[in-house]
Amino acid sequence: MVTDYRDYLLEQLEKLLAIPSPSGFFEEVIAYLTKEVEGMGFPVKYQVKGGMMYCLGGEGDPVMLMAHADTLGAQVKGIKPNGRLKIIRIGGLNPNNAENCNVTVHTKFNGTYEGTIMLENASTHVNENYSVARTYDNIELVLDKLVSSKAEVEALGIRNGDFISIEPRFVRSTDGYLKSRFLDDKIGVAILLAFTKYVAENKIQLKRKVYVGFTVYEEVLHAGGTAIPEDVVELLGVDMGCVGEGLEGSETRVSIVARDNYGPYNNAMVTELTKLALENGVDFAVDCYQGYISDPVVALIAGRDVRHGLIGPGVYASHSYERTNMKAVEGTLTMLNAYLT
């Protein structure tokens, strides 16, 4: 069964989360994914701007599965006179969710440096205005180096535009819960790797031609519109499902997305996915999202004439310290298997 690959999935999730990959900083994660996928016997092709794809085989009615390997993060915006760093976010990194995170600054030529994102004047015993609203004007990156001036930081080789990655803090907790930064969407990438391994090792006969694509600019909204094979007629995203007030989704359910900020998803796909969830005993929710856009939708905005849909495990506290559950992860694998085999 496809769910027998849960241990491999979790192993891959932990490895992927340990590789820094804020949008645009993708070389290491793509190199890792290439080695893993080609080790299973599938040749890889690359997008010019970053990202990769491969074909699982099958014939007719081609579909492309999509997940994004990029995450939220930040870049150095400036060096203050006291040696602290001003930062600018990558993607929807809320300053409240960035505060007190341990981070790594990735320089272009001089290696990496550790640090912490903190409120200016962060000691509560000193700062009488500690409850001030957090913004990118009053939080800063404090380096773990003995520096106290702009010149000393520049001497380390730190420059404006250097990427900043955030420690994920991955935890496998009780009752099947998984907690980490960036489950959006490294959980989707791990699910597709597990499905790939299942197909390869069991010589699964696919009922249609299946491509898999991993993108690296989803969090900044221009990943999914390019390098889709010309014969593809359908895009199925595997990304996080939203969990919160006003939605049916939960951390234990597979989310089937009916619409997002840009309007309805393909009704035939949503209907078929719902039917398969019912037939296979998968706990699921169909939801309409606001404040959400996916790689398949970006492809439509770019002008691709394709059907589009999206499924994925429900993730709570999105773009913060995120949580999901193995019930939703295994349910997503079951859905993929039912849809494609």
Secondary structure, 3 states (H helix, E strand, C coil): CHHHHHHHHHHHHHHHHCCCCECCCCHHHHHHHHHHHHHCCCCCEECCCCCEEEEEECCCCCEEEEEECCECEEEEEEECCCCCEEEEEECCCCHHHHCCCEEEEECCCCCEEEEEEEECCCCCCCCCCCCCCCCCCCEEEEECCCCCCHHHHHHCCCCCCCEEEECCCCEECHHHEEEECCHHHHHHHHHHHHHHHHHHHHCCCCCCCEEEEEECCHHHCCCCCCCCCCCCCEEEEECCEECCCCCCCCCCCEEEEEEECCEECCHHHHHHHHHHHHHCCCCEEEEECCCCCCHHHHHHHCCCCCEEEEEEEEEECCCCCEEEEHHHHHHHHHHHHHHHC
